[in-house]
Amino acid sequence: MSPIQWRKSSYSTENEESNCVELAQIPDAAILLRESDEPGTVIATTPTALRALTRAARAGRFDQLSR
């Protein structure tokens, strides 16, 4: 098995080593997510569920959580 290839958000810079969401796809089509400052904590999801999460975040449905 080859090592997992993690990708950072295009909004991250090289100076933001510990403040990034990273994604990877594994052979069974699952999508993996992790926070770069907690690389041992990984969430597995499906492409469909990730799209739903992304749409909800863009629509502001989680904005009240940061207040």
C-alpha positions as CSV (number, residue, x, y, z in Angstrom):
1,M,0.0,0.0,0.0
2,S,1.4,3.4,-0.9
3,P,1.5,6.2,1.6
4,I,-1.5,8.5,1.8
5,Q,-1.1,11.7,-0.2
6,W,-2.5,14.6,1.8
7,R,-3.5,17.8,0.1
8,K,-3.8,21.2,1.9
9,S,-6.4,23.8,1.1
10,S,-5.5,26.2,-1.7
11,Y,-6.1,29.0,0.8
12,S,-3.2,27.7,3.1
13,T,0.3,29.1,2.8
14,E,3.6,27.5,3.5
15,N,3.7,29.5,6.8
16,E,0.5,28.0,8.0
17,E,1.8,24.5,8.8
18,S,-0.4,24.0,11.8
19,N,-3.6,25.7,10.7
20,C,-4.8,23.8,7.7
21,V,-7.5,21.2,6.8
22,E,-6.0,18.4,4.7
23,L,-7.8,16.0,2.4
24,A,-6.8,12.6,0.9
25,Q,-8.6,10.0,-1.1
26,I,-8.0,6.3,-0.5
27,P,-8.5,3.4,-3.0
28,D,-12.0,2.5,-1.7
29,A,-13.2,6.0,-2.7
30,A,-13.4,7.3,0.9
31,I,-12.3,10.8,1.5
32,L,-10.1,11.4,4.6
33,L,-10.0,14.7,6.4
34,R,-7.6,15.9,9.2
35,E,-6.5,19.1,10.8
36,S,-2.8,19.6,10.3
37,D,-2.1,20.3,14.0
38,E,-3.8,17.0,14.9
39,P,-2.5,14.7,12.1
40,G,-3.4,11.5,14.1
41,T,-7.1,12.4,14.2
42,V,-8.6,11.4,10.8
43,I,-12.2,11.5,9.7
44,A,-13.4,9.3,6.8
45,T,-16.4,10.3,4.7
46,T,-17.9,9.9,1.3
47,P,-17.6,12.4,-1.6
48,T,-21.4,12.9,-1.3
49,A,-21.3,13.7,2.4
50,L,-18.2,16.0,1.9
51,R,-20.1,18.0,-0.8
52,A,-23.0,18.4,1.5
53,L,-20.8,19.6,4.3
54,T,-19.0,22.1,2.0
55,R,-22.3,23.4,0.7
56,A,-23.6,23.9,4.2
57,A,-20.5,25.7,5.3
58,R,-20.5,28.0,2.3
59,A,-24.1,28.8,3.0
60,G,-23.2,29.9,6.5
61,R,-25.2,27.1,8.3
62,F,-22.4,26.7,10.9
63,D,-21.6,30.4,11.5
64,Q,-23.3,30.4,14.8
65,L,-20.9,27.8,16.1
66,S,-18.0,30.2,16.2
67,R,-19.8,32.8,18.3
